[in-house]
């Protein structure tokens, strides 16, 4: 099964906006759920990244997440902890995604190599303003 999604406009903060591969999904964690959120599919991101406020809204407790995660690049100065959540994307079966839950809200929800791209194949067709995903189906 393959599903297609449109690139969506994302504000650059100065009144400009850019089309980005923003994937609609729902996340759940220990009974808490965030429905109808969007994550940026980022093939250059090593890990999935969850902003602090989204983790709080899921019901996660910072002090209870004891596995530290070392971030790199622009996020290298940010403290992060591992958080395992269940994700629902379109009509696909739910999958477990591991996030680097960062103490910052200055980053978007990122879907990266570990482990979003291990669960889904992604094809970008930027000129047509769409991207497609299909389940790896382990």
C-alpha positions as CSV (number, residue, x, y, z in Angstrom):
1,X,0.0,0.0,0.0
2,X,1.2,3.5,-0.9
3,X,-0.2,6.8,0.3
4,X,0.4,10.2,-1.2
5,X,0.5,13.5,0.7
6,X,0.9,17.1,-0.4
7,X,3.8,19.3,0.5
8,X,2.4,21.9,2.9
9,X,3.4,25.6,3.3
10,X,5.5,26.3,6.4
11,X,6.1,29.8,7.6
12,X,9.8,31.0,7.6
13,X,8.9,33.6,10.2
14,X,9.3,36.7,8.1
15,X,6.1,36.3,6.2
16,X,7.7,33.9,3.8
17,X,6.5,30.3,3.5
18,X,8.1,27.3,1.9
19,X,6.5,24.0,0.8
20,X,7.7,21.1,3.0
21,X,7.0,17.4,3.3
22,X,4.8,17.6,6.5
23,X,3.3,14.3,7.3
24,X,0.0,14.2,9.2
25,X,0.1,11.6,12.0
26,X,-1.1,10.8,15.5
27,X,1.2,9.9,18.4
28,X,0.3,8.0,21.6
29,X,2.3,7.3,24.8
30,X,1.0,5.5,27.9
31,X,-2.6,6.5,27.3
32,X,-1.9,10.1,26.1
33,X,-2.6,10.9,22.5
34,X,-1.8,13.7,20.1
35,X,-4.0,13.6,17.0
36,X,-3.8,15.5,13.8
37,X,-0.2,16.8,14.2
38,X,2.4,17.1,11.5
39,X,6.0,15.9,11.4
40,X,8.7,17.1,9.0
41,X,10.1,14.2,7.0
42,X,13.8,14.9,7.1
43,X,16.1,12.5,5.3
44,X,19.1,14.4,6.6
45,X,18.1,14.0,10.3
46,X,19.8,11.1,12.0
47,X,17.0,10.6,14.6
48,X,13.3,11.5,15.1
49,X,13.1,14.6,17.3
50,X,10.1,15.5,19.5
51,X,9.8,19.0,20.9
52,X,9.4,19.4,24.6
53,X,5.9,20.7,24.7
54,X,4.6,17.8,22.5
55,X,6.1,15.3,24.9
56,X,4.4,17.1,27.8
57,X,1.1,17.1,26.0
58,X,1.5,13.3,25.4
59,X,1.8,12.9,29.2
60,X,5.5,12.1,29.3
61,X,7.5,13.1,32.4
62,X,11.0,14.4,31.7
63,X,12.5,13.0,34.8
64,X,11.1,9.5,34.1
65,X,12.9,9.3,30.7
66,X,16.4,8.3,31.9
67,X,18.1,7.3,28.6
68,X,20.1,10.3,27.4
69,X,20.4,11.0,23.7
70,X,23.3,13.0,22.2
71,X,22.0,15.3,19.4
72,X,24.3,16.6,16.7
73,X,24.3,19.5,14.2
74,X,22.0,22.5,15.0
75,X,20.7,20.6,18.1
76,X,24.0,19.6,19.6
77,X,23.6,22.0,22.6
78,X,20.1,20.6,23.4
79,X,19.6,18.1,26.1
80,X,17.5,15.1,24.9
81,X,16.1,11.9,26.3
82,X,14.8,8.8,24.5
83,X,11.0,8.4,24.3
84,X,9.2,5.5,22.6
85,X,5.8,6.4,21.2
86,X,3.3,4.7,18.9
87,X,2.6,6.5,15.6
88,X,-0.4,6.2,13.3
89,X,0.1,7.4,9.8
90,X,-2.7,7.3,7.3
91,X,-4.2,3.8,6.8
92,X,-0.9,2.0,7.8
93,X,-0.7,-0.2,10.9
94,X,0.6,1.6,14.0
95,X,4.4,1.6,14.4
96,X,6.7,2.3,17.3
97,X,8.9,5.3,16.8
98,X,11.9,6.2,19.0
99,X,12.2,10.0,19.6
100,X,15.0,12.2,20.9
101,X,12.7,14.2,23.2
102,X,14.5,17.5,23.4
103,X,14.1,20.1,26.1
104,X,13.6,22.7,23.4
105,X,10.5,23.9,21.5
106,X,12.5,25.7,18.9
107,X,12.6,22.6,16.7
108,X,9.8,21.0,14.7
109,X,8.7,17.4,15.1
110,X,11.3,15.6,12.9
111,X,11.0,12.2,11.3
112,X,14.5,11.0,10.6
113,X,16.6,8.0,9.7
114,X,16.3,6.3,13.2
115,X,13.7,5.0,13.0
116,X,11.1,6.6,10.7
117,X,13.0,5.6,7.6
118,X,13.4,2.1,9.0
119,X,9.6,1.8,9.1
120,X,8.6,3.6,5.9
121,X,9.9,4.1,2.4
122,X,9.6,7.7,1.2
123,X,9.5,9.1,-2.3
124,X,9.7,12.8,-2.8
125,X,8.2,14.3,-6.0
126,X,8.8,18.0,-5.2
127,X,8.1,19.3,-8.6
128,X,4.6,17.8,-8.3
129,X,4.4,19.0,-4.7
130,X,3.7,15.5,-3.3
131,X,5.5,12.8,-1.5
132,X,4.6,9.1,-1.1
133,X,5.2,6.7,1.7
134,X,4.8,3.0,1.9
135,X,5.4,0.6,4.8
136,X,8.6,-1.4,4.9
137,X,6.5,-4.3,6.2
138,X,9.0,-6.2,8.3
